[in-house]
Amino acid sequence: MSGPLVVLVGPMGVGKSTVGRLLAERLGVAYRDSDDDIVEAQGRSIAEIFVDEGEAAFREIEKESVRRALAVHDGILALGGGAVLDADTRGLLAGLPVVYLSMDVEEAVKRTGLNTARPLLAVNPRKQWRELMEARRHLYEEIATAVVATDGRTPEEVTRAALDALELKEA
């Protein structure tokens, strides 16, 4: 099988980056984040791309970034929260080991404060987070090999649950 050993998906603030780094360390592979790739390639933050060019333009940049990462990265890959919105991206994820890290809105509030650094949550963050999840949850579930709840768990506990769910052995 080519492609990443594990792909992490889920909402913003769920801990994809933290868990991804822990998984990479435990499995002895490289970690990559598609959002970091975008920031590096564009030379500006994701929030700036949203403000300057809009969500549609960002989603096109994101789609290409994810496609490239899936083609060349064989370690742990974390995707931005909205990457699953694209049908082509979901198609590329089919058959790959995808872990959906889930959490409820109260956990999201605790973790992120639902602050305005998140461009899609700038106004009425709780309501917007719920609406985003209503629009995305089924997409995360559709592509997931495993679903790992993160509520009330430490990053180490989530990492162990992901390893167990995919039946992966530590390096």
RALIN-V820225 format. One record per backbone hydrogen bond with DSSP energy under -0.5 kcal/mol. NH is the residue of the N-H (numbers start at 1). CO is the residue of the C=O. If there is no record, write none. Layout:
nh: [NH/NH]
co: [CO/CO]
This chain:
nh: [5/6/7/8/9/11/14/19/20/21/22/23/24/25/26/27/28/29/32/34/37/38/39/40/41/42/43/44/49/50/51/52/53/54/54/58/59/60/61/62/63/64/65/66/67/68/69/70/71/72/73/76/77/78/79/83/85/86/90/91/92/93/94/94/96/98/99/100/100/101/101/102/102/108/109/110/111/112/113/113/114/115/118/119/121/122/128/129/130/131/132/133/134/135/136/137/139/140/141/142/143/144/145/146/148/149/150/153/158/159/160/161/162/163/164/165/166/167/167/168/171]
co: [75/75/97/77/99/101/11/15/16/17/18/19/20/21/22/23/24/24/76/78/33/34/35/36/37/38/39/39/45/46/47/48/49/49/50/54/55/56/57/58/59/60/61/62/63/64/65/66/67/68/69/30/6/32/8/80/82/83/86/87/88/89/90/91/93/96/7/98/146/9/99/100/148/104/105/106/107/108/108/109/108/112/115/117/118/119/124/125/126/127/128/129/130/131/132/133/136/136/137/138/139/140/98/98/100/147/102/150/154/155/156/157/158/159/160/161/162/163/164/163/26]
